[in-house]
Amino acid sequence: MAFSSPRKRACGTWPSPITAQHITELVTVIEDVIVDSGTSAFYHIENRPSEGGRSVFVDSLSLRDIVEERFDVKTLVNSYGRAAATIRDGLLYFNNVADHRVYRQSLPGINAIPITPANEPFRFAFFVRHPMHTNIIFTVKEDHSIPTPSGIVTTLAYIDSRSATVHTLESGSDFYVNPTVNAAGTKLAWMEWDHPHMQWKGAQLFVADICFHSNNSVYLANRQLIAGEPGRNAVFQFAWCPPHYNSDIVLTWDKTPFCEPWIYTSEGSGTQRLKAVFGQPNSLQSDFSDPTWWLDDSSFVFLDDTGFMLWVTTKEGRSHLNFLDIKSGELQPIPNPYLEITRVRRIDDCTVVFIGTTATRSASLIKMTIDRQWASPAPTFDVLFTPPEIAIDASMIPIPKSFKIPKRNGEFTYAHFFPPANPTYAPLDNEKPPCLLSLHSGPTIRTQIGFQLLRLYYTSRGFAWLDVDYCGSTGYGKEYRNRLEGQYGVMDVEDILAATEYLSLLNIFDGRRVCLRTTAGGSFPALQVFTTHPDYYIGAAAHFMVADLAAAARDITDKPTRFYLTSLMGGTPEEIPEVYRARNPILHADRITRPLLVTHYRTGATFNQAERIVTTVLRNGGRAEYLFFDPTLPRTAMLRQMFERELEFFEDVLT
């Protein structure tokens, strides 16, 4: 069979089968994976835009919905959610976000019964049933009687499912997460932290005895701090060891330059021992957990009671799968196709499920089966569920190439490059593609380098795509994450410029045709670049921008990030007003000389910022295009218009 050669055509003008409608409608997201440790059945929660963003509890093998259509299984605790359901021995507990009540449902039945009071200003997440006193459900409760960042009260609590009452166990700290009971039902472990720290700067691990009054109400005694020094280091994740293992808890702790595994052992008589699995800082330069943005994430599981574990590490922005013997510290990498792995859950000694993303497939539910008969266990991977996707020729999907980029001061920054890919077309002779430089939407997250249809929307048309994980991004160690503190809008800008300059010298894209593309929090460093180096990039698109950080600090509406900007900027607007002014792109928008596209809803705390920048650019004779949406416009329609307008903008500016 003869194959036709690709036709030569200017990059950025290639016809593509991928439309804005595909991006906005095919976006079902797997939010969580839940295993019934009593029956080994497993489930997942999927968020469906086709149902108004409803989150549904689903049987992962039959793909049957478990809860009725009136329920939306999610939580808004800590603003970012997850940890909305648990199941044990077929008894499901879940939070319904519509009324913020917790429900109990006995499978295979469909009737769900509320076990928390109605019409209370409470929110719940994490549901852990006591192994013996099965009416006791440990949880995290938020009291929104005063619904402000300073007024919301978070406590460690338990629900008595018989009386449908809620009782406080621990209070006084600003945040509590991950209440977890040991197998004997005698101890509770949890993490907590206080403002002004974010969780990756202040989370501590505590353990206490579970005790019962004569009326069977629960209280905690002998509270002990296990690890974590606020402001210096933090615990990221933990889990109880199996019942027959000779230690109590395995945890990840960034006391060293990278977040690494530690083992805690209680040796009786009030003594305890805490030691690093590797004995000294490991040479892998890998993080063994990410900061806890999403509740109840897990990067590791015990496979048996000998200390043999499965562990996901992150190195230079990419997930890696490993076997780890925590007794010997021996780490064995596992070849696998997954660039991103989250929500790792154990089914049995030989089976694990997780959410995995490859270069060619979006986030999917994956079952990993391990053949333990081999000296070197041989895993296989099965895709159990992938959200609906447009059929795409594999040759149209670019494979990312990651770069560790040297800077003039001896430091490094990181970027991930996606070349144009379309089997029907090829660049003109001697042509290098135009490039879209994308910045992730928050300073201390990182680029998701697995398959994303939005990237293909552009790379299939002949654009190159570059993601820069500037300093502050996670997955590159503690020092890299902390480098942005006090330097937001300075060091990140330096990294963005360094990545562009270095990679353009490699001739993988046309350094004269680079546009910035950003959303939400990523707009701030992009606009900083655009105002401090106005001739460096040929254009920029900023969606739902955040530009005035002094205003953003005053307008923060969620509790977890109340002091986030204080750390990033080096102080409050009242303490260092000159710094906030110097790093406010709105005050320097008159320097913008290249085309700018701005999109935003006509409401919200930052809409005025978008208007001010557009007005300033236009007043100075510059080119500022804008698309301001009516807040009643459905989200899918809004996004479709945004992507279509953005493509028109980049085609005009870059081709």
Steps between C-alpha positions, in 0.01 A plus 500: 500500500643838397500788744497858378773732620404787731423821317715800579307786650582791729499400865200633687272469195457123484137380493415284802209272591516621862254780573423718799180302545702180551703664776201634689264203477729200544631590842366239743755483783580209732524670839569214738548126541349317798559136600279301736765338720245247624384366163784622269240656271612833361328814382576842363346845509463672165406860438264544203466839331214349300306485829583851613826402667340229715739253666381139493606193700553222244570125513830483310443156347135522394518881454161514674402812694464412868321808635174656388494790256406744777842459662819687414787316670755768572616722783629856523705452816831691473347657187662246266312190613535124437468238780123511445421130553614176660370143495560197722322162480251643252402789728550830317536839668508810282458876511231662286618848407147623426403497869844433660363196682663160538300194386523127565405249232512121530592341166357363280207708621437850367339662803731752667428621854637829640712462814578867565253773601308701242528877454831534680790714366734200499717340234660157529782303339693179582283221634676227697289234671625358828577130440309379811263783595359524150259782584799732556613683186808721543493809280615857445232765559493861386260736675393780264285688752728793418571436129821701469862382475561608859163383630486140373584255780652161415498215751578133526170332577298181488150419384285259702299340221244355744400833649590710191703734721840664456758533778831689518822313582772759435479875445722806514711450189402663173500179297457126555525229233524123454364353825603134480441211742746216558382144437448430871274804536707630791672803346416789271756684288445827316676805357445861604649842435441867572508828318705674374655182358379306201482125554839433338659739749317414818323161504573286805411136566333409831388174660265453796326216683133440419305480827134450590293649781248284682227626265712383201587854390853536366792711619872511422781466755880504502536721195854474358681701235674265258660729240489846346649837599281790382691741281790257456362169374169319463340157475335442163336155535486207740346154541474242776721198448334156460402334831788250501772742396739603778449875458202728540492765226675575173502868405649739249683797647708773336753533780763437229535678162233270355183360654604149607358194680542461875387231746355567844505229766352521848709280727291517814563681828447830322807461278484534124732478207497685170747413228548564129452199274819584312700593809632812331370739232441287191693551179188460285415871521135396504200601707310207651180705540349822372360776724145431612291724275241227440380322812587133559743456215728199528832441331574167670342177625618194691476186286544264796601497866874456433565863410480448123334808353397663174608863484454788256788746495527827310820610335529813290124523459426141397355207697704181539372166631717293736506202730652593836609270780487733799704258711802505273438827318532318167313685224415326173367716213205355307488564124161648415345749254349737756623858523261585785376264771267595787254347751687169542282242682567139601252224417708201616862385516521480121258767378499878511282763332588860423428792269762504226566725202726415205625716216221363279210437739331736745466421871356148525425242766782246492525157664852378564543125555828373643628146443666432835636159390792668329806610696453834330121552508360548152206743478235530232271799449135496394291806412167464678344831406594793281270803464344536154745642249514593135678234294846638421770354278798416722729682259313822585595479868833664592730328749638746756868563541610635837788741551711593800607850404819660634485863605778757511510495881567125510143404590260304281142526386281246323280480193309245291486534123230366267582525127241545225349166392267434208559210257346695212723807517863599537671838549620701207866462406727650769197602710499474878156494661352787700471416868240544773664531841256380766519566874311286752221668692659516845849575627547181703346237277664365184426427138302185431706359215268212413249507217292818478266569211561875527866451405400295197260774398814701424775247424280333237482840327876540485569694820765388745400501867733569792408457867736672744511374858657811650636502854231439759368204303470170685671178397850650492598490866465727799757764405346555157153534652621743767701711255189698408427612856518879512593502130164448328507705183881508496661155508218341301540767232873428493432129445246562222746719312786254555296208367397693190852621427668162553252291302477745212876449454429131441292597195204288605272801450522847351623723781361806319148356505414414861174592674414464867184311594372502858196444719410629848806511728735438208399838361697687765851386400401522132388861535813573701706372207287694255547830685864463611623357167245643253691404183592144596176326399293573194166479682311361799161359595388527863180331616329588832808692605639581841720809472462728804626286788428765763134483398519121478631483857203706620249303294605144593184300561631156592657410832801290386661780297432782745873570553629342179590828330668630814754221469543536125544877511701520822240686707153652497399798284506711816853386593663532156273722287789601274562134403136446408501819294823410321363155410153616394471455121193724492711797608744426218255402228605809302820309419309232307576541131412156362151354434308386807184288526303514826196288589298517820151476642335838549492431873745392767770659708750525215273617215589861576868410464440358152308812399774732627775327306297497178409868542862602562634312198233643270549852636868479412430389145578133559307195388284346771224261402251390760211265547291559812236237573157536654508303828181317402668347194544122546859405570533275194376777271733749665803274460417423138485871417823561692696227319369604159589864558840407637582289194405788271726729703802270487451425130501873430796586721725200434440406136 
